[in-house]
Amino acid sequence: MLMMATMGRLLMALETEGPGGQSLLGSIKIAVLPIVKVFTMCALGLLMASKYVNILPASGRRLLNGVCICGSCVLI
């Protein structure tokens, strides 16, 4: 029971606004969301470039792999 109360207080502290006018949970969400979007797009590209799914022909997969490699070089 004590653990539930402690967890409740922790969640309330995360949701209340801090000195900057935004909660810690909101700040973390804003910081993590772009990274999640990039990973989602990479996963979709990987799925489309996979020969097992067979969405694209071989030439399309080759072009998509080139785009993914160039994009990852830019990120590094």
C-alpha positions as CSV (number, residue, x, y, z in Angstrom):
1,M,0.0,0.0,0.0
2,L,2.9,2.3,0.8
3,M,4.4,1.6,-2.6
4,M,1.1,2.6,-4.4
5,A,1.0,5.9,-2.5
6,T,4.6,6.6,-3.3
7,M,4.0,5.9,-7.0
8,G,0.9,8.1,-6.9
9,R,2.9,11.0,-5.4
10,L,5.6,10.5,-8.0
11,L,3.2,10.6,-10.9
12,M,1.5,13.7,-9.5
13,A,4.9,15.4,-9.2
14,L,5.7,14.5,-12.8
15,E,2.4,15.9,-14.0
16,T,2.5,19.2,-12.1
17,E,3.9,22.2,-13.8
18,G,7.5,23.1,-12.9
19,P,9.2,26.5,-13.0
20,G,9.3,26.5,-16.8
21,G,5.5,26.2,-17.1
22,Q,5.6,22.6,-18.4
23,S,5.5,19.3,-16.6
24,L,8.5,16.9,-16.6
25,L,6.4,14.3,-18.4
26,G,5.4,16.8,-21.1
27,S,9.1,17.8,-21.6
28,I,10.1,14.1,-21.9
29,K,7.3,13.5,-24.4
30,I,8.4,16.5,-26.5
31,A,12.1,15.4,-26.4
32,V,11.3,11.7,-27.3
33,L,8.7,12.2,-30.0
34,P,11.0,13.2,-32.9
35,I,13.2,10.2,-32.1
36,V,10.3,7.9,-32.2
37,K,9.2,9.3,-35.5
38,V,12.6,8.7,-37.0
39,F,12.6,5.1,-35.8
40,T,9.1,4.6,-37.2
41,M,10.1,5.8,-40.6
42,C,13.3,3.7,-40.5
43,A,11.2,0.6,-39.7
44,L,8.7,1.3,-42.5
45,G,11.7,1.8,-44.9
46,L,13.2,-1.5,-43.7
47,L,9.9,-3.2,-44.2
48,M,9.4,-1.9,-47.7
49,A,13.1,-2.6,-48.7
50,S,12.7,-6.2,-47.4
51,K,12.5,-8.9,-50.1
52,Y,10.3,-11.0,-47.9
53,V,7.4,-8.4,-48.0
54,N,7.8,-8.0,-51.7
55,I,6.1,-4.6,-51.9
56,L,8.7,-3.1,-54.2
57,P,10.5,-4.6,-57.2
58,A,14.2,-5.3,-57.0
59,S,15.1,-2.0,-58.6
60,G,12.9,-0.1,-56.2
61,R,14.4,-1.9,-53.2
62,R,17.9,-1.0,-54.5
63,L,17.0,2.7,-54.8
64,L,15.3,2.7,-51.3
65,N,18.4,1.1,-49.8
66,G,20.5,3.8,-51.3
67,V,18.2,6.5,-49.9
68,C,18.3,4.8,-46.4
69,I,22.1,4.6,-46.5
70,C,22.5,8.2,-47.6
71,G,20.1,9.3,-44.9
72,S,21.9,7.4,-42.2
73,C,25.2,8.9,-43.2
74,V,23.7,12.4,-42.9
75,L,22.5,11.5,-39.4
76,I,25.9,10.3,-38.3
